[in-house]
């Protein structure tokens, strides 16, 4: 067991199951959380938790680290330590990926809206249940790629519908935002690798060649949900000063029925509505 695995096991053992909603009713062979409970809270498989604790995962992603930190109730210092052990160095020249506890508290207060937290390269780090119910569960099989830029230019954003004009404006804004990020973190090798990967897209290469610099701050989206139909949403992006993280909050577009559809999704959560009676 390596240092990361040992730390995860120690943090899991110290966490009182009752604090995360698990009663002490049944006999427990471990003092804290079971591996299955941690896996459920973090949104990863129990097999992956086992591999992590046994030191058989070389570099867990920053998103996985954030999910584990949230599930284990780690302090900001412990979260930063976990990221360093996983190879995500806390370095001013690197894109920050640690979500501070203060931002988690804000997220908890906005549970009535779909929202997500991204880093400065638009890699998805954290989301709430209503985001998953609206856009699709990011932990579902085949959803391993959680970077908006990669999905926009090299794949697809599931459920998102855009007019040609909306798509053009969205892509121009994202690329200008990424150009600004490269100026703030010119020595980050992962950022350089991302840009090189994206240049395989002719559309990205064209926009990148314009050298426009800006910030992606808002957008309108139509979500084609398989159970409730189209949901017209506006997204607003709030950027944290110290960590350069982006909190994206989705709200109903005025004059639409998006609000009632979000209320319905908040009620049913992630269950498959099409399989439910009625």
N, C-alpha and C positions, 0 to 999 in steps of 0.2 A: 504494500500500500504506500503510495507516495504522499507528499505533504498535502496536496489538494484533497486527496481521498480521505486522509486522516482528519483534516479540518472539517470536511462535510459530515463525517461520521460523528465527530464531537459536537458539532452544532446541532445535528439531528437528535442526538442523545439528550441534550440539555433542554430542548424545547418541550414545554408542558403541552401535551396533546389537547388539553381543555382550552388553551388559549387560541387554538385554531379550529375549535368546534368539534373535537373528537373526545367523547366522554370516556371515562375510565371503566365503563361497564364490564368489558370483557378482559380476561387475563392478558397481560402483555409481557413479552419476553425481553423487551427493550425499555429503557427508562423514559425515552422520549418518543419521537415519531417513528412509525414503521416506514420502511422504504416505499411501500405502496402508497402510504399517505403523503409522503413527500412528493412522490411522482405525480399524484393527482393535483396537489396544490401548485406544483411548478409547471404543470402542463406538459410533462415529458413521460416517457415510458419507464416502468420500473426496471426494465433491463438496462436502460441507459444509466439510471441511478446506480445500479450494481457496478456497471463498468467504470463509472466515475470514481466510486469509492474504492475500487480495486486498482485504480491507476491505469486502466486500459483505454482511456480516452486522452489523446495527446493535447488537443486544444479545444475545449468546449467553447462555443461561441459566446460573445458578449451578451447576446439575448438570453441564452441558457443561464449564464451567470446571474443576470438580473432577475430572472424568474426564480432561481434558487435562493437568491438573497431575500427576495420578497417573501417566499414561502417559509424560510427559516428565521424570519424576523431579524436579519442581521443589521447591525449598526452601519452607519456610513463608512466608518473606518474598516469594519469587517468586510463590507461589500468591496471596498477598494482593494483590500488584501486578497480577496477571492479573485478579482480581475487580474491582479498581478500574478498570482499563482497560475492562472489560466493562460498567461502570456499576453494579456492586454495591459501593457505597462501604463502606469499613471505618469504621463510625460506631457509637458506643455506643447510639444510639437506633434502630439498624436490626437486624433479625434476623440473627445471624451465620450465614454459610454456608461458611466456610472450614474444611475438615477438616485438622487438624494432622497432621504426620507421625507423632506418637506414637499417634494413634488408628488410622492405617493399619497401624501395626505390630501393634496389638492385633487388628485385623481379620484380618491375615495368620495369626495364631496360632490363630484360631478357624475355620479353613477347613472343619472337619468339621461345622459347623452352618450352616443358612441364616441369613444376617444381612444387615442393611441399616442405613444411616446416614441419618437424616432431620434437617431443621432444626426449629426450634421451631414452624413452621406445618405440620409433617408433610409437607413436600416431600421426596421421595426424592432424595438426593444421591449415594449410592454403595451398591453391593451386591456380594455375592460370587457366584461361579458357581453354588453350590448354591441360593442364593436364586432365581436366574433359572430353574434347572432345576425348582424346586419350584412357584413362583408364576407362571412365565411370564416370558419375556425382556422386561424393560422397554424395550429398544430396538426391539422388533418393531413393524412398521407398525401404526398405530392405538393405540399405547401412549404417545402424546406426553404425556398428562396424568399426571403423576407425584405428585400431591398426594392423600394418603389422604382428606382431608376432602371434596375435590371429587368423588372417585370414590364415596365412601360416600353422599353426600347428593344429588349431581347425576348420578351415573352408576351404576357398579357396580364392585365389587372382583372381578375374574375369579378363578374357582376357589375362592373363599371361601364356605363354607356355615355359616350361623349359625341357631340357633333364635331365636324371637321374643324370648325373654328375653336371650339373648346379644347380639343386635343392639341391643336397647334399652340394655343396660349399656355396650356398646362406644361407642355414639353419645353417651350422657350423659357418659362419661369423656372422649371426644375434645373435646366442646364445652367442658366445664369446663376442660380443659387449654388450649384456645385462648383462653378468657377470661383465664386467668392470663398467657398470652403477651402479650395486648394490654395488660395492666397493666405488663409489663416493657418493652414497646416501643410506647408510646402514639403516638409520632411517625412510625412506619414507614408510608409510604403504600401499599406493597405489601400489608401486613397489613390495612390498612383496606379496600383494594380486594377482598381475599380475603373478608373478612367480608360486604361488600356483595354480592358474587357469591353467597355461600352462602345469603344470606337469601331467595333465590329459591326455596329449598326450604322448604315449610311445616314439615317436621319440624325442620330446623335452626332456623328462626325461633322455633318453640315452645321448644326447648331454650335458645336464646340468650336468650330473654326471661326465663328463670328466674334468670339471672345467677349460676349456680353456678360456683364456682372450685375447681379441683382439679388433679390431675396424672394423666395416663394412664400406668400403671406395669406392667400385665400384662394378659393376655387368653388365652383358649383359642380355638383356631381349628381347623376341619376343612377341609383342602384337598382338593378333588375333582380329583385329577390324572388326565389323560386316559389315562395308560399304567399307572400303578401303583395306581390307585384312591384311596380316602380315606386321608388322612394326618392323624392327630390330633396337633396341636402345641400347645405352650404358648409364649407369647411373653413375654419379660421385657425391660423397657426400662430402660436405664442412661443417665442424663443427665449430660453433662460439665459441670463447674462453670464453666469459663472461656468455653466456646464455646456452651453451651446446645444442643448437638447431642444427638440421641437415637440411641443404639446399640441396635437391636432384635435380640435373639438368640432363635431358635426352637429348641426342644428337644422330643423326643418326649414325649407324655403317658404317664405310667406305666400299665402294663398293656395297652399297645397294640402293634401291629406297626409303628408309625411309624419306629422305629429302623432296622429292616431295609429299609424302603422308602427312607429317606434314604440308606442305604449304597448301594443300587442306583442311585439318582439321582446320587450322587457318582461312581459308576463310569462311567455312560453320559453324564453331563454334559448338554449342550443338544441332543444329537442326537435326531432323531425316532425314538423307540423303536418306534412303531407301524409305521414303514416298514422296520424291521430284520428280517432273516430270523429266524423263530422267536419 
